[in-house]
Amino acid sequence: MDKVLRGDEGATSSEYALLAAFVAVAVAVAVLLFGEAVLGLFVSANETLR
C-alpha cells in the first residue's frame, strides 16, 4: 500500500519531456560546436575520393 501512495515506481511523462528537451539542447550545442569541423571532414573525404 505504501508504494501506491508514493507513486514513484516509474518516470512520468513530464520527466520524459525534460529528458527529451535536454537531449535536444545537447544535440543543438554539439552541432553548433562541431558542425564546421565535421563538414570539413566530409569535404576532405569527398575530394580524396574524386
TIFI-244862 format. One record per residue: z, y, x of N, C-alpha, C, O, CB in turn; residue in three letters. Coordinates in steps of 0.05 Angstrom, whole numbers, padded with zeros to 5 digits, always signed. Each point is the difference from the previous one (the first is absolute). Glycine has a CB too. Example, Ala and Ser with C-alpha at 12.3 -4.5 7.8 and 13.67 -1.06 7.14 Angstrom:
BEGIN
+00156-00114+00264+00000+00024-00018+00000+00024+00018+00013+00000+00021+00012-00023-00059ALA;-00039+00044+00031+00001+00024+00016+00014+00022-00015+00004+00022+00010-00047-00035+00014SER;
***
This chain:
BEGIN
+00000-00024+00017+00000+00024-00017+00000+00025+00017-00011+00021-00007+00035-00046-00029MET;-00011+00023+00060+00001+00023+00017-00028+00009+00010-00006+00023+00002+00052-00038+00012ASP;-00063-00005-00008-00027+00006+00009-00016+00015-00022-00016+00018+00006+00017-00058+00024LYS;+00003+00032-00054-00015+00013-00022+00008+00029-00003-00017+00017-00005+00014-00061-00019VAL;+00028+00050+00027+00010+00028-00002-00009+00017+00023-00006+00024-00004+00045-00041-00022LEU;-00040+00006+00050-00008+00016+00023-00030+00005-00001-00009+00023+00006+00046-00042+00021ARG;-00054+00000-00034-00028+00003-00002-00014+00006+00027-00020+00015+00001+00028+00001-00046GLY;+00002-00028+00066-00012+00006+00027-00014-00025+00011+00001-00005+00025+00034+00040-00017ASP;-00047-00051-00025-00013-00024+00010-00026+00005+00013-00007-00014+00020+00030-00010-00056GLU;-00039+00042+00027-00026+00005+00012-00007+00029+00000+00014+00017-00010-00028-00061-00006GLY;-00009+00050+00029-00009+00027+00002-00011+00010-00027-00013-00016-00015+00002+00009+00064ALA;+00016+00031-00055-00010+00012-00025-00027+00013+00005-00008+00003+00023+00055+00004-00040THR;-00061+00001-00004-00026+00012+00004+00002+00027+00014-00018+00008+00015+00003-00031-00057SER;+00037+00037+00039+00003+00025+00015+00003-00005+00030-00009+00016+00016+00031+00005-00057SER;-00009-00043+00048+00002-00007+00029-00027-00007+00011-00006+00007+00022+00053-00022-00029GLU;-00063+00000-00009-00027-00006+00009-00017+00025+00002-00016+00002+00018+00020-00047-00039TYR;+00000+00064+00003-00015+00025+00002+00007+00016+00025-00018+00011+00013+00016-00010-00064ALA;+00027-00001+00057+00009+00014+00025-00012-00013+00024-00008+00013+00019+00050+00001-00041LEU;-00042-00041+00023-00011-00015+00022-00030+00006+00002-00010+00004+00022+00045-00040-00027LEU;-00049+00036-00017-00029+00005+00000-00006+00029+00010-00019+00004+00015+00013-00037-00053ALA;+00023+00052+00030-00004+00027+00009+00005+00003+00030-00015+00014+00014+00029+00002-00059ALA;+00006-00030+00055+00006+00000+00029-00024-00012+00016-00007+00011+00020+00057-00015-00030PHE;-00060-00018+00000-00023-00013+00013-00024+00019+00000-00015+00002+00020+00032-00048-00033VAL;-00022+00059-00009-00023+00019-00002+00003+00023+00019-00019+00008+00013+00014-00021-00061ALA;+00029+00024+00051+00005+00021+00019-00004-00010+00028-00012+00014+00017+00044+00008-00049VAL;-00022-00046+00038-00003-00011+00027-00029-00004+00007-00009+00005+00023+00053-00027-00027ALA;-00060+00012-00015-00029-00004+00005-00014+00027+00005-00017+00003+00017+00018-00045-00045VAL;+00006+00062+00012-00012+00026+00002+00006+00013+00028-00017+00011+00013+00020-00005-00063ALA;+00022-00009+00058+00008+00011+00027-00015-00015+00022-00009+00012+00019+00054+00001-00038VAL;-00047-00039+00017-00014-00016+00020-00029+00008+00002-00012+00002+00022+00044-00040-00030ALA;-00045+00042-00015-00028+00008+00000-00003+00028+00013-00019+00004+00015+00010-00032-00057VAL;+00027+00046+00036-00002+00027+00011+00005-00001+00031-00013+00015+00014+00029+00004-00058LEU;+00002-00036+00053+00006-00001+00028-00021-00016+00016-00007+00008+00022+00055-00005-00034LEU;-00057-00025+00001-00017-00018+00016-00029-00001-00010-00016-00015+00012+00057-00011-00003PHE;-00048+00041-00029-00027-00001-00011-00022+00006+00019-00020-00015+00002+00040+00027-00044GLY;-00017+00009+00057-00021+00008+00019-00002-00020+00023-00023-00006+00009+00031+00054-00021GLU;+00014-00058+00021-00001-00020+00022-00014-00026-00009-00015-00011+00015+00058+00031+00004ALA;-00037-00029-00043-00012-00024-00010-00030+00005-00005-00017-00018+00006+00060+00004-00027VAL;-00050+00037+00011-00028+00007-00003-00015-00001+00027-00022-00010+00002+00034+00038-00043LEU;+00001-00017+00061-00012+00000+00027-00004-00029+00010-00021-00005+00013+00042+00049-00004GLY;-00003-00061-00014-00003-00028+00008-00024-00013-00014-00015-00014+00013+00064+00011-00005LEU;-00053+00008-00033-00022-00012-00015-00027+00012+00009-00020-00014+00003+00050+00007-00042PHE;-00030+00033+00045-00025+00013+00010-00007-00012+00027-00023-00006+00005+00034+00048-00031VAL;+00009-00045+00043-00005-00011+00027-00010-00029-00002-00018-00007+00014+00054+00037+00004SER;-00024-00046-00035-00009-00027-00003-00028-00001-00012-00016-00017+00008+00063+00003-00015ALA;-00053+00032-00011-00027+00001-00012-00021+00007+00022-00022-00012+00001+00042+00025-00046ASN;-00013+00006+00062-00019+00008+00021-00004-00022+00021-00021-00003+00011+00035+00051-00019GLU;+00007-00063+00013-00001-00022+00019-00018-00022-00011-00015-00013+00015+00061+00024+00002THR;-00045-00016-00043-00016-00022-00012-00029+00007-00003-00017-00018-00004+00058+00004-00019LEU;-00048+00039+00024-00028+00009-00003-00016-00008+00023-00024+00006+00001+00038+00031-00029ARG;
***
